[in-house]
Amino acid sequence: MKAVRVLCSCFLFSVLGVEAANTNQAFERGALSPEQIHAWEYYTDTESAVYGCQYGDDPRFAEDSEGLLKQLASDEEMDPVQVTYRTLMNMGPNTRALVSRNVRVASIECNAVYYVGTDLIGLPVIPFEEALTLLHDDLANYTDENRVRQLRDTFIVANIDPRWFWTYFVADKDHLEMLGLDYDTLLVVETALRTDGEKGEYSSKSYTLLHDIFVKLHNRSIDYYSSDGKCQKTTAEPPFNLLVWPEITDEIVKSLYVKHAVSYRGKWRVKAEKVEGGTGLSRERPIDNADIPLFNVERGLSISSAECS
Protein backbone atom coordinates (compact mmCIF):
# COMPACT_ATOMS: atom_id res chain seq x y z
CA MET A 1 0.00 0.00 0.00
CA LYS A 2 2.81 2.38 0.84
CA ALA A 3 4.41 1.86 -2.59
CA VAL A 4 1.11 2.49 -4.31
CA ARG A 5 0.62 5.71 -2.40
CA VAL A 6 4.08 6.97 -3.29
CA LEU A 7 3.61 6.11 -6.95
CA CYS A 8 0.28 7.89 -6.98
CA SER A 9 1.90 10.92 -5.45
CA CYS A 10 4.63 10.99 -8.09
CA PHE A 11 2.12 10.63 -10.90
CA LEU A 12 -0.14 13.35 -9.56
CA PHE A 13 2.76 15.66 -8.96
CA SER A 14 4.00 15.22 -12.51
CA VAL A 15 0.53 15.98 -13.86
CA LEU A 16 -0.51 18.75 -11.47
CA GLY A 17 2.66 19.92 -9.81
CA VAL A 18 4.18 21.94 -12.66
CA GLU A 19 1.23 24.32 -12.80
CA ALA A 20 0.93 24.38 -9.01
CA ALA A 21 4.61 25.06 -8.43
CA ASN A 22 4.42 28.02 -10.80
CA THR A 23 1.45 29.59 -9.04
CA ASN A 24 2.21 29.27 -5.33
CA GLN A 25 3.98 32.61 -4.88
CA ALA A 26 2.24 35.94 -4.52
CA PHE A 27 1.64 37.78 -7.83
CA GLU A 28 3.75 35.19 -9.65
CA ARG A 29 1.65 35.38 -12.81
CA GLY A 30 1.68 39.17 -12.78
CA ALA A 31 3.96 41.90 -14.06
CA LEU A 32 4.99 43.52 -10.78
CA SER A 33 8.54 44.61 -10.13
CA PRO A 34 10.83 42.72 -7.73
CA GLU A 35 10.49 45.69 -5.36
CA GLN A 36 6.71 45.42 -5.37
CA ILE A 37 6.81 41.68 -4.74
CA HIS A 38 9.37 42.09 -1.96
CA ALA A 39 7.19 44.74 -0.33
CA TRP A 40 4.19 42.39 -0.29
CA GLU A 41 6.32 39.64 1.24
CA TYR A 42 7.35 42.17 3.89
CA TYR A 43 3.67 42.77 4.67
CA THR A 44 2.87 39.06 5.10
CA ASP A 45 6.03 38.44 7.14
CA THR A 46 5.43 41.32 9.53
CA GLU A 47 1.71 40.66 9.87
CA SER A 48 2.29 37.03 10.92
CA ALA A 49 5.22 38.04 13.15
CA VAL A 50 2.77 40.06 15.25
CA TYR A 51 1.16 36.74 16.20
CA GLY A 52 4.47 34.94 16.66
CA CYS A 53 4.85 32.73 13.59
CA GLN A 54 6.12 32.74 10.02
CA TYR A 55 3.64 32.61 7.17
CA GLY A 56 4.32 30.58 4.04
CA ASP A 57 5.25 27.15 2.74
CA ASP A 58 7.81 24.89 4.33
CA PRO A 59 11.13 25.76 2.60
CA ARG A 60 11.45 22.15 1.46
CA PHE A 61 8.72 22.76 -1.11
CA ALA A 62 11.10 25.09 -2.92
CA GLU A 63 14.13 22.85 -2.40
CA ASP A 64 12.68 19.40 -3.23
CA SER A 65 8.93 19.53 -3.70
CA GLU A 66 8.67 16.11 -5.38
CA GLY A 67 10.69 14.42 -2.65
CA LEU A 68 8.63 16.12 0.05
CA LEU A 69 5.36 15.05 -1.57
CA LYS A 70 6.59 11.46 -1.64
CA GLN A 71 7.43 11.66 2.05
CA LEU A 72 4.08 13.25 2.90
CA ALA A 73 2.19 10.53 1.02
CA SER A 74 4.07 7.71 2.77
CA ASP A 75 3.23 6.01 6.06
CA GLU A 76 6.32 7.54 7.64
CA GLU A 77 5.73 9.31 10.94
CA MET A 78 6.65 13.00 10.65
CA ASP A 79 5.73 16.37 12.04
CA PRO A 80 3.09 18.16 9.97
CA VAL A 81 4.56 20.25 7.16
CA GLN A 82 3.23 23.78 6.77
CA VAL A 83 1.67 24.76 3.44
CA THR A 84 -0.33 27.81 2.46
CA TYR A 85 -3.96 27.30 1.54
CA ARG A 86 -3.02 28.23 -2.04
CA THR A 87 -0.38 25.49 -2.21
CA LEU A 88 -2.80 22.95 -0.75
CA MET A 89 -5.50 23.77 -3.31
CA ASN A 90 -3.01 23.71 -6.17
CA MET A 91 -2.09 20.12 -5.34
CA GLY A 92 -5.37 18.85 -6.74
CA PRO A 93 -7.95 16.72 -4.86
CA ASN A 94 -6.19 13.35 -5.16
CA THR A 95 -2.83 14.64 -3.98
CA ARG A 96 -4.49 16.53 -1.14
CA ALA A 97 -6.15 13.32 0.04
CA LEU A 98 -2.78 11.51 0.03
CA VAL A 99 -0.89 14.10 2.04
CA SER A 100 -3.66 15.48 4.23
CA ARG A 101 -2.70 13.79 7.48
CA ASN A 102 0.82 15.26 7.37
CA VAL A 103 0.17 18.91 6.53
CA ARG A 104 -0.70 21.99 8.56
CA VAL A 105 -2.28 24.94 6.76
CA ALA A 106 -0.51 28.27 7.28
CA SER A 107 -2.47 31.05 8.96
CA ILE A 108 -1.30 34.62 9.46
CA GLU A 109 -2.79 34.59 12.97
CA CYS A 110 -0.91 31.36 13.81
CA ASN A 111 -4.09 29.44 14.72
CA ALA A 112 -3.95 25.69 14.14
CA VAL A 113 -5.54 24.62 10.83
CA TYR A 114 -5.39 21.11 9.39
CA TYR A 115 -6.74 19.37 6.32
CA VAL A 116 -8.26 15.95 6.83
CA GLY A 117 -9.51 13.98 3.85
CA THR A 118 -11.44 16.71 2.04
CA ASP A 119 -12.16 19.12 4.87
CA LEU A 120 -10.38 21.91 6.68
CA ILE A 121 -10.25 21.71 10.45
CA GLY A 122 -10.18 25.39 11.40
CA LEU A 123 -10.18 28.55 9.30
CA PRO A 124 -6.88 29.89 7.92
CA VAL A 125 -6.37 33.65 7.99
CA ILE A 126 -4.76 34.47 4.66
CA PRO A 127 -3.54 37.56 2.76
CA PHE A 128 -6.04 39.22 0.45
CA GLU A 129 -3.87 38.53 -2.60
CA GLU A 130 -4.03 34.80 -1.86
CA ALA A 131 -7.78 34.93 -1.30
CA LEU A 132 -8.25 36.71 -4.64
CA THR A 133 -6.12 34.17 -6.46
CA LEU A 134 -7.99 31.22 -4.94
CA LEU A 135 -11.38 32.60 -5.93
CA HIS A 136 -10.19 33.71 -9.38
CA ASP A 137 -8.58 30.36 -10.19
CA ASP A 138 -11.48 28.27 -8.90
CA LEU A 139 -13.93 30.16 -11.10
CA ALA A 140 -11.56 30.01 -14.09
CA ASN A 141 -11.16 26.25 -13.68
CA TYR A 142 -14.75 25.22 -12.87
CA THR A 143 -16.99 28.14 -14.03
CA ASP A 144 -19.22 27.44 -11.04
CA GLU A 145 -20.34 30.48 -9.04
CA ASN A 146 -21.70 28.29 -6.24
CA ARG A 147 -18.20 26.87 -5.74
CA VAL A 148 -16.90 30.43 -5.34
CA ARG A 149 -19.41 31.08 -2.55
CA GLN A 150 -18.50 27.80 -0.84
CA LEU A 151 -14.77 28.55 -1.11
CA ARG A 152 -15.35 32.01 0.38
CA ASP A 153 -16.55 30.35 3.59
CA THR A 154 -13.33 28.39 4.12
CA PHE A 155 -10.98 31.27 5.01
CA ILE A 156 -10.70 34.70 6.60
CA VAL A 157 -8.82 37.58 4.99
CA ALA A 158 -6.12 39.04 7.24
CA ASN A 159 -6.06 42.57 8.57
CA ILE A 160 -4.39 44.98 6.18
CA ASP A 161 -3.17 48.53 6.67
CA PRO A 162 -5.10 50.81 4.28
CA ARG A 163 -1.82 52.01 2.81
CA TRP A 164 -0.96 48.45 1.75
CA PHE A 165 -4.44 48.12 0.30
CA TRP A 166 -4.28 51.17 -1.94
CA THR A 167 -0.73 50.32 -2.95
CA TYR A 168 -1.85 47.06 -4.59
CA PHE A 169 -5.62 46.79 -4.87
CA VAL A 170 -7.03 50.18 -5.88
CA ALA A 171 -6.49 50.53 -9.61
CA ASP A 172 -8.20 50.64 -12.98
CA LYS A 173 -8.62 47.64 -15.27
CA ASP A 174 -5.29 47.89 -17.12
CA HIS A 175 -3.28 48.15 -13.92
CA LEU A 176 -5.22 45.46 -12.05
CA GLU A 177 -4.26 42.97 -14.73
CA MET A 178 -0.64 43.58 -13.71
CA LEU A 179 -1.51 41.46 -10.67
CA GLY A 180 -1.76 38.42 -12.95
CA LEU A 181 -5.52 37.98 -12.63
CA ASP A 182 -8.07 38.27 -15.44
CA TYR A 183 -10.31 41.30 -14.96
CA ASP A 184 -13.40 39.72 -16.53
CA THR A 185 -13.04 36.68 -14.27
CA LEU A 186 -12.83 38.98 -11.24
CA LEU A 187 -16.06 40.66 -12.36
CA VAL A 188 -17.82 37.29 -12.20
CA VAL A 189 -16.26 36.59 -8.79
CA GLU A 190 -17.72 39.88 -7.49
CA THR A 191 -21.14 38.98 -8.93
CA ALA A 192 -21.02 35.48 -7.41
CA LEU A 193 -20.35 36.95 -3.95
CA ARG A 194 -23.35 39.30 -4.10
CA THR A 195 -26.48 38.58 -2.13
CA ASP A 196 -28.79 40.63 -4.35
CA GLY A 197 -28.27 38.59 -7.51
CA GLU A 198 -27.40 41.71 -9.49
CA LYS A 199 -24.29 42.50 -11.50
CA GLY A 200 -22.01 45.33 -10.47
CA GLU A 201 -21.55 48.25 -12.82
CA TYR A 202 -17.87 48.56 -13.67
CA SER A 203 -15.97 50.11 -16.55
CA SER A 204 -12.32 49.96 -17.54
CA LYS A 205 -11.81 53.11 -15.48
CA SER A 206 -13.44 51.75 -12.31
CA TYR A 207 -11.03 51.33 -9.42
CA THR A 208 -13.20 49.79 -6.67
CA LEU A 209 -13.62 46.22 -7.95
CA LEU A 210 -11.14 44.55 -5.60
CA HIS A 211 -12.37 46.55 -2.64
CA ASP A 212 -15.91 45.45 -3.47
CA ILE A 213 -14.71 41.84 -3.44
CA PHE A 214 -12.84 42.33 -0.15
CA VAL A 215 -15.89 43.57 1.75
CA LYS A 216 -17.91 40.55 0.60
CA LEU A 217 -15.41 38.12 2.14
CA HIS A 218 -15.01 37.07 5.76
CA ASN A 219 -12.34 39.55 6.73
CA ARG A 220 -10.46 41.34 9.42
CA SER A 221 -10.37 45.09 9.05
CA ILE A 222 -8.70 47.50 6.68
CA ASP A 223 -7.15 49.63 9.41
CA TYR A 224 -3.94 51.15 10.70
CA TYR A 225 -2.70 49.93 14.09
CA SER A 226 0.31 51.40 15.85
CA SER A 227 3.22 49.15 16.80
CA ASP A 228 2.94 49.99 20.52
CA GLY A 229 -0.83 49.94 20.94
CA LYS A 230 -0.99 53.70 21.54
CA CYS A 231 -2.58 56.46 19.51
CA GLN A 232 -0.24 57.41 16.70
CA LYS A 233 -0.38 59.70 13.68
CA THR A 234 1.77 59.26 10.62
CA THR A 235 2.39 60.91 7.28
CA ALA A 236 4.39 57.92 5.98
CA GLU A 237 3.23 56.51 2.66
CA PRO A 238 4.56 54.10 0.04
CA PRO A 239 6.71 55.63 -2.72
CA PHE A 240 5.28 55.76 -6.23
CA ASN A 241 7.56 52.96 -7.44
CA LEU A 242 5.61 50.52 -5.25
CA LEU A 243 2.16 51.56 -6.47
CA VAL A 244 0.31 49.29 -8.90
CA TRP A 245 -1.55 52.40 -10.07
CA PRO A 246 0.87 55.36 -10.01
CA GLU A 247 -1.91 57.68 -11.22
CA ILE A 248 -3.94 57.21 -8.03
CA THR A 249 -5.02 60.49 -6.41
CA ASP A 250 -5.31 61.55 -2.81
CA GLU A 251 -9.08 61.94 -3.27
CA ILE A 252 -9.32 58.25 -4.14
CA VAL A 253 -7.10 57.36 -1.18
CA LYS A 254 -9.23 59.47 1.14
CA SER A 255 -12.42 57.80 -0.13
CA LEU A 256 -10.97 54.47 1.05
CA TYR A 257 -10.17 56.00 4.43
CA VAL A 258 -13.75 57.26 4.76
CA LYS A 259 -15.19 53.82 3.99
CA HIS A 260 -13.16 52.27 6.79
CA ALA A 261 -13.35 55.10 9.32
CA VAL A 262 -9.64 55.88 9.12
CA SER A 263 -9.13 59.41 10.42
CA TYR A 264 -7.03 61.61 8.12
CA ARG A 265 -5.91 65.20 7.68
CA GLY A 266 -4.35 67.16 4.83
CA LYS A 267 -3.89 66.48 1.15
CA TRP A 268 -1.17 65.59 -1.29
CA ARG A 269 0.93 68.60 -2.25
CA VAL A 270 3.35 69.27 -5.07
CA LYS A 271 6.54 70.94 -3.92
CA ALA A 272 9.21 72.70 -5.96
CA GLU A 273 12.74 71.47 -5.33
CA LYS A 274 16.16 72.05 -6.81
CA VAL A 275 17.37 69.46 -9.28
CA GLU A 276 20.31 69.30 -11.62
CA GLY A 277 19.88 72.01 -14.22
CA GLY A 278 17.13 73.93 -12.42
CA THR A 279 13.95 73.38 -10.44
CA GLY A 280 11.58 70.44 -10.57
CA LEU A 281 8.28 69.44 -8.98
CA SER A 282 8.17 66.67 -6.39
CA ARG A 283 5.03 64.88 -5.18
CA GLU A 284 6.83 62.90 -2.47
CA ARG A 285 9.48 63.74 0.08
CA PRO A 286 11.66 61.17 1.87
CA ILE A 287 11.24 60.71 5.62
CA ASP A 288 13.21 58.93 8.33
CA ASN A 289 12.01 56.58 11.05
CA ALA A 290 8.75 55.67 9.33
CA ASP A 291 6.38 53.32 11.18
CA ILE A 292 6.69 50.88 8.26
CA PRO A 293 10.21 51.09 6.75
CA LEU A 294 9.01 50.65 3.17
CA PHE A 295 6.59 53.55 3.59
CA ASN A 296 9.42 56.05 3.48
CA VAL A 297 7.92 59.15 1.85
CA GLU A 298 5.29 61.74 2.69
CA ARG A 299 3.03 63.87 0.50
CA GLY A 300 1.13 65.98 3.05
CA LEU A 301 -1.62 63.53 4.07
CA SER A 302 -1.62 62.05 7.58
CA ILE A 303 -3.68 59.28 9.16
CA SER A 304 -4.38 58.32 12.77
CA SER A 305 -4.17 54.79 14.12
CA ALA A 306 -7.21 52.86 15.28
CA GLU A 307 -6.12 53.35 18.89
CA CYS A 308 -6.94 57.07 18.58
CA SER A 309 -10.66 56.38 18.24
N, C-alpha and C positions, 0 to 999 in steps of 0.2 A: 504493500500500500504506500509506503514511504516513497519508493522509487516512482510509482505512478504519479504521486503528487508533485514530485520534483520535476518530472518530465512535463506534466501539465503546466507547471509554472513557467518552464523554459519556453514552451510553445506559445503560451499566452503572452509572455513578455516579448517574444520576437514579433508577434502579430500586433500587439497593442502598445508595447513599450516605447517604440520609436516616437510615435506621435505624443505619448504621454510625457516622455523625457524632454521633449522640445517645448512643452507647454506648462511646466511646473513652476517656472519663475515668473515673478511679477512683470507684467508688460512685455513679456518675451516676444510676442508676435507684433509688437508695436514699433514705432519709429522714434522712441524717446532717446535722448542723449545718455551717455554713461553717467553724467552728473545727475540727471533727473532720476535715473534708476537707483543710483546710490542714495539719493535723498529719500526716496520711498523706503528703501531698506533701513535707513536710519530711523524713519518713523516707526516701522514695525518693531525694530530692535528696542528702541527706547520705550515704546508703549508696553511691550511685554516685560521689560526690565522693571517697570513700576510694580508689577505683580510678583517679580522674583523668578522669572524663567526666561528661556530663550525660545523665540518663535521660529518655526521652520522645520524642514526635513532633517532627519539624521544625516550627518555628512557622508555616511557610507553610500547613500543613494547617488551622490555625485561621483564617488570614488569607484564603486563597483555595484551598480544597481542590479545587474543580473545575478551576481553572486549573492547579494543580500536577499533578493526575492526567492532564490532557491532555499536559503537558510530559513526564511520566514515560513515557507510552505512545507518544511520538513517537520518531523516530530521532535526535533531537538528542543530541549528546554532552553529558553533565553529570556532575557528581560524584554519587555515590549519596546519596539522601535518606534520613535516618533515620526509621524508623517503629517503634512498639512492635509486639510480636507480636500483641497484641489488634487494633490498627488493621489490620495486614496480613490477619488472618483475617476481619475484618469487611468487607473489600473484596469478598469473594466470589471463587470460583475463576477466573472469566474475567478479572476485573480484575487479580487477582494475576498471572496469566500475562502480561498486557500490560505490567505495570510492573516485573516481577521483576528485570530486568537493571539497573535504576536505583535499587534500594532496598537499604538496609542495615538489619538488624533490631537494635533497641536491646537492650543487655544491661547489667545493673547492674554487672557486672564488666568492662565495656569490651572484652570479647573480640569479635573480628570474626565476625559472623554475616550470611550473605546468603541470599537466596531465589532459586533458579534453577528456572524452569519450575514444578514442583510440589513441590520439595524444599528443605528448609533445608540450608545448608552451615554447620555449626557448631550449637551449642546455646545459645540465649539464656538468661541468668539473669534471671528476672523476679520481681516482687513476688508474694507469696502471693495478694493480692486479685486480681491479673490472672490468675493461674493458676486460681483458683476460678471466675472469670467465664468463662474460656475453656472449662473443662470443663462448667460449668453450661449455657452457651449451646449447646454442641455437642450435649449430650444432649437439651436442650429442642427443638432444631431437627431432629435426626435420629433420636432415640429408639433409638440403637444403642450398646449398652454396649461393644462391641468397639472402636468409634471412640474412646470415652473412654480406653480402655487404650492405644490407639495414640497419641492426642494426648498423653497423660501422658509418653510417651517422647521428646517433641520439645523439652522445656525442663527447666530446673533452677530450683527455687524459691530465692530469695536468702536469705542469712542474715538473721535478724530477732532483735532484742533481745526477751527474754521479756516485757518490760514493754509493748512495742508489741503483742505477740501477745495478751496478755490484755486490752489496751485495746479491741481490735477483734474478736477471733475466739473469745473464750470467753464464751458467752451462751446463754440459753435460746431456744426456738423463736421467740417473739414478737419478741425483740430482734434475733435473727439476720436476720429478714426486713427489718429496717431497713437492711441492707446492700444491698437491692435484688435479692436472689436468693431463688428459691422453695425453701422448706425441703424439700418433698417431692422436688423434683428433686435437691437435694443428698444426700438419703438414697439415691437410686438411684446417684448418682456414687460415694458411699462403698462401696456394694455392688459396683459394677462394678470398683473398684480392689482388692477383696479377692482373695486367692489361695485362700481356703478354700471359696468358692462359697456361703457362708452370708450371711444378712442380719444387720446389726447391730441391737441392741435399743436403740431410742431412744424417749423420750417427749417431750412438749412441755416438760418440765422439764430434759431432758438438756442439758448444756452442753459436751460434748466432741466433738460431731460434726465441727467444722471442724479440730480438732486431729487427729482420727482420719483425716481426709482428708490433712492435711499430711504425716503420717508415712508415708503410702502413696505419696507422690510422690518423685521424685528431688529432694533438697533439701540445702541447706547447713544449718547448725545453727540451733536456737533457743538463743541464748547471748548473754551480755553480755561485750563486749570493751571494755577501757579505750581511751581516745584516744591514750595514749602507750605502749601495749604493756607497761605495768607493772601489777602487782597493785593493784587498787583496790576499795574498798568504798564503797557508796553507799546512802543511804536515799531518794534521789529517786524519785518516782513520778508518774504522770500525774494531774492533778486529775480530780475526778468528772465535770466537764462534758465531758471528752473520752471517757469510757467509754461504749461501746455498751450495756453492762449495768451500770448504776449500783449494782445490788443485789449485785454480786459480793462475795465474802467473802475474807478473807485465807487461810482454809483452802483455798479453791479455787485461789487464786494460788499458794500453797505446794505444792499437788499438782502444778501445772505445773512448778515449780522442781525438784521431786523427779524427775519424769519425764526432765528434761533435765540432771540433775546440776548444777544451779545452787545454789551454797552460799548459805544464808540464815540470818539470826538475827532473833529478835524476833517481834512480832505487831502487828497494827493495834490502836491504843488510841484510846479516846474521851477527849477532854480538855475540861474546863470552861473557858470563857473569858468575859470580860465583853463584853456586847453592849448596844446601846441598850435601856434599860428593864430591865436585869437581867443574868442569866447564862444562857449557852447552851452547848450541847455541840458540839464540833468534832471531826470525824474526820480532818481534814487540816490541816496547818500549813505555811505558805509557807516556802520556803528560798531562799537566794541561791547563785549560782555552781554550779548543778546541772550534772552531766555532759552532760545533754541539756536545753537551755533550756526545752523545753515540759514536761519532767517537773520541775515547780517546787514540789511539795509533798512532805511526808513524813507517814507515819502510824505509824512505829515499827518498820517491817520493813526490814531491810537485806539487800543481796545482794553477793556478791563476784564480781569479773570472772573470766573463764576463765583469765587469766594467773596467778591465785592457786593453781591446781591443781598 
